[in-house]
C-alpha cells in the first residue's frame, strides 16, 4: 500500500497541469494497518479519501463504493498492486477521446507481448476458458473483462454502478453487461501488465463463483434489474 500510494501520488502531482485528481482508497474491512497507512497520505497536494466498507464485502462492493463516491469527471479503478502501471491511464484516456467512448477497459489479451510477468500457465488457461464462457453466456465481445484497470466517465460510472449487484469477482462482467444494456460505448485497450504475487483469489472456489455470477447476470437481466 505505501509503495502503491506513493507511485500514484507522484504521478498525479506530475500530471497536475492535465488533471484535477483525487485518490480514493476503499478499505474492505481489513484487519491490518491498511486504513492507517492510507490516511497517512491525506493532507498532500492531491486529495486522498479513505472509504471504509461495513466489514469485508468483496471487490465488487468495494469498487462500487469507490466509483459512486468519486467526484471528478473521469473515474479510474485500479488494483492496489498496480499490475497495470498508473501511466497506462494515458492510453485509456486517448482511447475514449478517439472513439468518443464513455468507458475504456485495460486488456491483457489484445497484445500479450505487453505482459512483463505472466501468471502461471494454468491460471492463464483458466482465464481464457472463463472468457469463452463469458462471451457465450453474456454476448459481450471483450477478450479480457477481468483486468483491474478501467476508466469510466462519471455519468457512466453512476449509471452502471448504481445498478450493479454482484459483490465479488464477477462484478467486472456485470458492469460491462450493464453498460452495454444502457448503450454506453466501451472500448478495449491493450495495456502493460505484470503479475504480482500475493493474490488472495482461490482458483477453484472463486472460479466456480465467477461462473455462477455469469448465470446470475443473465437472471438479473431477465428480471429487469438493469433497466
Secondary structure by P-SEA (a helix, b strand, c coil): caaaaaaaaaaaaaaccccbbbbbbbbcccccaaaaaaaaaccccbbbbbbbccccccaaaaaaaaaaaccccbbbbbcccccccccaaaaaaaaaaaacccbbbbbcccccccccccccaaaaaaaaaaaaaaaaacccccccccccbbbbcaaaaaaccccccccccaaaaaaaaaaaaaccbbbbbbbbbbbbcccccccaaaaaaaaaaaaaaaaaaaacccc
